[in-house]
Amino acid sequence: MKGKLILYTLVAAIGGLLYGFDTAVINGALPFFKSHFQLNDVMTGWAVSSALLGCIIGAIGIGKPGDIYGRREMLKLSALLFLVSAVGTGLAPEINSFILFRFVGGLAVGAASVLSPIYISEIAPATHRGRLIITFQLALVVGILVAFFVDYLLIDTGKNNWRYMFISEAIPALAFLVLLYKVRKSPRWLMQTGHQEAARETIKDVNPNADIQSIIVEIETSIKLEQEGKQEKLFKKPNLKFTLIGICIGLFSQFTGVAIVFYYATDIFRAAGFSTDSAIGQTVILGATNLIFTILAMSVIDKIGRKKLLYVGTIGMAISLGVFSWAFYTGNTEGWLLLGILICYVAFFASSMGAVVFVLLAEIFPNNIRSRGMALGSFSNWIVNGSITFLFPIVVGAFSDGKGIGYSFAFFSIMTLLGFFFFRTFLFETTNKTLEEIEFENK
């Protein structure tokens, strides 16, 4: 792979890093701002999930602007929103302004979750596309780990420690904004807007050994089909199958309960009897596990294939979640049992669902509905994410002795097992195929 291709991919992937950082930084900050604002269970759920409402709106609303103004320009807007959110949340004087700025950050996360993978998929050669798109997921995982580590480092910085945790996100947000001026626009978007020579230059930049004319013709053909089918509906044949699969990928990726693990792990460990410092320290271990197994998945995704990774991962997650549920339901939460179970769970998630979801959402849709389809898949992802994040502290508060946590994880275990049967029955393989081949073979 050439230097420019790697550079453009890494810059776009910073959107993933900020996505991970923004959604995970609240884990370590939660005990402190919850106490500062004196929040009950409902307000705690709302304070955490308010960002996810922004994610939902950002994901479903960014598709059309991305088509009109380009992926790169909308990523610049996303970077600016990340910056505003980081500073605003950290300086919030009361809970309403805190929630508002978390919502702004959510808009940025939702937009980046759609645009960064699309941009990467549109500049990547077919033979490297899986590994390059998974760079977004790798960056997301790095963002989670960095957020957990920053939280841990800032624990003892005084009563404003939670403010420093949120403000620290401004550094990568500013870097993202500046670096986006160094990358070219997506060649497919350039072709859509009539800039064929600029598209040629971009393709030459990222893949100089390719048959540029054949790529141009392939893009022109797909754009022509897209324009001819502009009125095609997502929920009518022949697009209905792709749409339903995309929605279910988004749904099942969050019904694994991964959001609860990465947003509430500190509170879960505290409920099991660990100190706040120890609980936050253990989230760093989970973040490191997430990173290691994402790298492992990145090295094999274009060899083993998306479906096989999902098969192994969903079975492993379902078992881990079931054991975790049993531990809380029976009160066997002493020692390092919980951490060990969650390490297994995160390892299975990172090497399967976590690595594959955004790759599949960027691949499975036909060209004429790709932006709208991926936006819908991300929308379903964020709907479940926001709902369970809001409800989790309420469910936990409704039961004593940790049984609420046990019931919640039992539900996630069952849903993850259902996800296995769905992927086995309905999902088609996309490994080492061009976007056009995937569309032609599955219509």
N, C-alpha and C positions, 0 to 999 in steps of 0.2 A: 504494500500500500504506500502511496506517495504522501509526502509531507503535507501538502495542502488539504488532501482528503482527511488526514488525521487532525490537522488544525481545525478545520471547519466542524468536524464531528465533536471534538473536545469543547469548542466554544459553545455549540448548541447544547451539549450535555451539561453545561453549567446550569442550565435551566432545571435539570434533574437534581443537581446538587442543592440548589436553593429550594426546590420542592421538598427534598428530604430534610433539609435543615429547618425550614419553616414549620413543617408538620411535627417534627420530633423535638424541637427545642422546648416546647411546652411541657414535655414530660418532667424534666428536672425543675422547671420553674413552677409547676403546678402547686406543690405544697406551700410555697412561699406567697404567690399572689392570691391563692385561695384564702390564706390567713390574713393577708393585707386587706383584701376587699371584703372579708368575712362572708364568704359565699356558702349557701346551702347546697344540697345535692343537685337540685334543678338548675341553679345558676352556674354551678361548676360544669355541668353538662353543656349548658349554653355557651359558657366562656370558651370551652374547648371546641365545640362543634360549630360556632359562628364562622370560624375560618372555613369550615367545610361547606357552609352555605355559599360562601364566595367561590369555592372550588367548583361547585355545581354550576353556578351561573357563568363562571369563566370558561369552563369546559364546553358547555352547550352553546355559548354565545360567540366563541372565538373563530368558529369555522368559516363563516362568511367574511368577516374582516380579514382573515388569513388569506382567503382567495382574492380579495379585492386589493389589499395593500401589500401582500406578501408575507411569507413566514418570518423573514428576518425583521421586518419593520414592526410586526406585532410582538416579536420577542423583545425588541427594545422597549416597547410599552410595558411588557411584563416585568422587565428588569427594573424599570422606574417604579412600578407598583411595589415590588419587593423592597426597594429602598425606602419608600415612604412608609410602608407597613412596619419595617424593622425599627425605624426611629420613632414613629408614632406610638407603637405598642409599648416600647420601652419608657416613653415619657408620659404615658397616659395618667392623668390625675385621678380619674374615677373609672368605674367598671364599664360605663356606656361607651366612653371614648376608646377604652381598651378593646372592647368587642368590635367597634367600628374599624379600627386599624387591623385587627385580626381578620375581619371580613375582606379588607383591601388586599391583605396578603393572600387570602384564599383565591381572590380573582386572579392574582398572578400565578399561583400554583395551578389552577385549573387551565389557564391559557398555556402555560409551559408544558403541562402534561399532554396536551394535544399537539402543539406546534413543534416542539423539539423533536419528537420521534418522526413526525411527518417530514420535517426538513432533512433529517438524517437519511430517511428512507429514499428521498428524492435525489440525493447526491451520491448515494452508495451504489457500487456495482453489485449485481445480484449475488456473486460468490462470497461477498463480504458483508452483505446487508444485515444478516442476523447478528454477527459480532459487533457491527457498528451501532445498530440500534440498541443493543444491550448495553452499550457504553452509557446511554441515558440512565438505564437502571443501575449500572455500576456507580455513576455519579450520584444518583439518588441515595444509594446505600452509603456512600462516602459522606454525603450530607447528613444522614442520620447519625452515623458514628461521630462525626465532628460535633454535631449538636449535643450529643450525649457527653462527649469529652469536655466541651466548653462548659456545659452545665456543671460537671463535676469540678472543674477548675475554679469556677466562680462561686461555689457553695459558701465559702468563708469570707466573702467580700463585703459583708455587712447586710443591713436590712434592705438595701436596694439591689441585692444580688440578682433577683429575677429580672430587674430592669436591664442590667448589663447583659444578661443572657439573650434577651430579645434584640437589643441594640447591636450586638456583635454580628448579626446577620447583614448589617449594612455594608460590611467589608466585601464579601463575595458578590453582593447585589451590585455594588458600584463597579467591581471588576467585570461582571457580566455585561453591563451596559457599555463600558468602554470597548471591550473585546468584540462585541457584535459589529462595531464599525470596521473590523478587520476581515470579515468574512463576506463572501459573495452571496448574492441572492440565489434561491433554488432554481436550477435550470428548467425544471418543469413549469414553475411559476413564470419565469421569463418567457418561455414559449407560449404560455397561455396569454400573455399580455403583448405578444408580437415582437419580442426582443430576441430574435433567433441568433444573431451574432453574439450577443452577450451570453446566451445559453451555451453556444459552442465554446466560448472562452472558459466558462465555468466547468463544462465537461472535460475540456482539455486540461484544466488546472487539476482536477481531482482524479482523472483517469486518462492520462496522456497516451497510454498504449491501446485504448479502446478504439473500435470502429465508430468514430464520432457520428458519421453520416447515418449509420444504421440506428444509432440511439436517437438521433434527431427524428428520423422517420417513425420510429416506434412511439416516441412521445407525441408527434404530430397526429398519428393515427388514434392514440388513446384520447387526445384532446378533442379530435373531431367527433369521436363516439360520445364523449362527454357532452359536447355542445348539442349534438343531435338528441341526446337523451336527457337534456337539462331538466325536463319536467318529470323525469322518472321518480317514482315514490319509493321511499325506503321500505314501506310495509306492503308493497305489492310485488308480485313475481316480475322479473327473476331475482330481484334484490332482497326479497323477504328472508330467504335462508341466511344470507350474509348478515343482515341486520339483527336477526334473532340470535345468531351465534355471537356476534359482537356484544350484544346486550348481556348475554349470559356469561361471557368471559369477564365483563366488568362486574357483574353481580357476584359470581363465585369467587373472584379474587378477593373481595372484601368479606364475604361470608366465612372466610378462613379465620377471621378475628384478628388479622395482623394489625389493624389500626389500634385495637385495644391494647395489644402487647406493646406497641411503640408509643402510644399516647399515655397509657396508664400503668406501665410496668412499675414505676416508682411507687405508686399508691398500692399496687397489688403486693409488692414485696413488703411494704410497710404494714399492710393488713395481715401478712404472715408473721409479723413480729420483728422485722429488720428495722434498724435505725434509718433515718432519712439519708445520711451520708452513705451507708452501706447499700441501700436500695439504689441510689443514683449510680454508685460505682458498679453495681451489677448490670445496669443498663448499658454501660460501656462494653462489658463482655458480650452482651447480646448484639450490640452494634458491630463489634469486631467479627463475630460469627457470621453476621449478615454479609459483611464485606468479603470474607474469605470464600464463602460458598457462592456468592455472586460471581467472583472471579473464576471459580471452578466451572460454573455453568457457562460463563462467557467462552471458556476454552473448548467446550464440547457441543455448544448449541447447534452449530452448523455441521456437526458430525453425527451426533446421536439423533437430533431432530426434536422439534417442539413437543410432539405428542408423548414420546417416551419419557421425557423429563417430567411432564405433567402427571403421567401415570404413577411414577415412583413417588413424586412429591406429595400428591394429594393423599395417597394411602399413608405415607409417613406422617403427614400433618394430622390426619384424622385420628391416628393412634395416639400421637403426642397430646393432642387436645383432650382426648378421652381420659388419658392418664392424669392430666393436669386437673380436669374436672373432678375426677375421683379423689385426688389428693385434698382438694379444698372441701369437697362434700363430706369426707370422712375425718377431716381435721389433721391429716398427715402432712403438715406443712413445715415441720421443723427441719433444721439443717439445710443442706444444699440440694435437696431433692427438687424443689421448684425450679431452681436455676438450671439444673441438669435437664429437666424436661423441656424448659423453654429454649435451651441451647439446641436440643434436638429439633424442636419445632421450627425455630428460625433457620436452622441448617436446611431442612426440607423445603421450607418456603423459599428461601433465597436461591436454591439450586433448581427450582421448578417454577412455581407460579410467579414469584417476584421477578425472575429473569425473563419469562416468556410473555407475560401479559401485554406489555407495550410493543413487543415485536409483533405479536399476532394482530393487535389492533391496527398497526401500521401496514400490515400485509394482506389481511383477508378480504378487504372491501374492494369491489371493482373501482376502476379509476374515476368513473363518473359520479360516484357517491363517497369517495374515500374521506374527504374532509368532514362531510356531514356524518358519515358512519362512525368515524373514529371519535367525533365529538359526542355522539350518542353513546358509544361504548364507555367513554370516560364519564359521561353524565350518569350512567347506571352505576359505575364504580363509586362515584362521589355520593350518590343518593344513599347507598347502603352504608358507606363510610360515615356520613354525617348522622344517619339515623342511629346506628349502633353506638356511635361515640356519645351522642346526647343521652341515650337511654341507659348506657352501662352504669354510671354512678347512681342513677335512680333505682335500677334493679338491685345493685349491690346494697344500697341503703335500705331496701325493703325487706332484706333478710338478715338474720344474725349469724354470727360465727362463720362468715365467709361462704355461706351456702349460695348467696347470690352470684358470687364469682364462679362457683361450681356449676350452677345451672347455665350461666352464660357460656362457659366453655364447652359444656355438653352440647348446647345448641350449635356452636361453631363446628364441633366434631361431626355432627350429623350432616350439616350443610356441606362440609368439605367432602364427605364421602359421597354425597349426591353429585357433587362436582366431578368426581372421578368417573361416575357412570355417564354423565353428560358428555365429557370430553371423549370418552371411549366410543360413544355412540355417534356423535354428530360432528366432531371436529375433524377437519381434513389437514393433511400435512402441507407445509409451505416451504420446507427447507430446500435451499439451493435452486429455487425457481424464481424467474423474473415476476414482477407484479402482474404483467400481462399474461404469463403462463398460468398463474394461480387463478386469475379471473376466467380464462378460457376453459380450463379443465374442470371447474366447479360450477359453471352456469348450467 
